[in-house]
Amino acid sequence: MKQKTNRSAAKRFRVTGSGKIRRNKAYARHLLSSKDRKRKRNLRKPTVVDSANLSGVKRMLPYL
């Protein structure tokens, strides 16, 4: 039987050229006036999914 991709996860994660899973950072949507410029700038950059969460993300995206 075919597996189903979790569609919400498919919109949030991308695979890099080396096979790592990339994600965007949280905490950049509201209450931005209290965060300094450097912190907001660093929140724009994507980062790699941590090893503790990698197995769960891969389970949601079986066809990566």
C-alpha positions as CSV (number, residue, x, y, z in Angstrom):
1,M,0.0,0.0,0.0
2,K,1.2,3.5,-0.8
3,Q,2.2,5.7,2.1
4,K,0.8,9.2,2.4
5,T,2.9,12.3,2.8
6,N,1.9,14.6,5.6
7,R,0.9,17.6,3.5
8,S,1.5,20.2,6.2
9,A,5.1,18.9,6.7
10,A,5.7,18.9,3.0
11,K,5.1,22.7,2.9
12,R,7.5,23.3,5.8
13,F,10.5,21.3,5.0
14,R,12.9,21.1,2.0
15,V,15.9,18.8,1.3
16,T,19.3,20.4,0.7
17,G,21.7,19.1,-2.0
18,S,23.6,17.1,0.6
19,G,20.4,15.4,1.8
20,K,19.9,17.3,5.0
21,I,16.4,18.6,5.8
22,R,16.0,22.4,6.0
23,R,13.4,24.3,8.0
24,N,12.5,27.9,8.8
25,K,12.9,29.3,12.3
26,A,10.1,30.1,14.7
27,Y,9.5,33.3,16.7
28,A,9.5,35.7,13.7
29,R,5.8,36.4,13.3
30,H,4.7,38.9,16.1
31,L,6.0,40.8,19.1
32,L,8.9,41.9,17.0
33,S,9.5,45.3,18.6
34,S,11.0,43.7,21.7
35,K,13.5,41.7,19.6
36,D,16.7,43.3,18.5
37,R,17.7,43.7,14.9
38,K,20.4,41.0,14.9
39,R,18.0,38.5,16.4
40,K,15.3,39.2,13.7
41,R,17.9,39.0,10.9
42,N,19.1,35.6,12.1
43,L,15.5,34.3,12.3
44,R,15.1,34.9,8.5
45,K,17.8,32.4,7.7
46,P,16.8,28.7,7.3
47,T,18.5,26.1,9.4
48,V,18.9,22.3,9.4
49,V,16.5,20.0,11.4
50,D,18.1,18.8,14.6
51,S,19.0,15.1,14.9
52,A,16.5,14.6,17.7
53,N,13.6,15.5,15.4
54,L,15.0,14.1,12.2
55,S,13.3,10.6,12.5
56,G,9.9,12.2,13.1
57,V,10.2,14.5,10.1
58,K,11.4,11.7,7.8
59,R,8.4,9.6,8.9
60,M,6.0,12.4,7.8
61,L,7.8,12.7,4.4
62,P,8.4,9.1,3.2
63,Y,9.3,10.1,-0.4
64,L,12.2,12.5,0.3
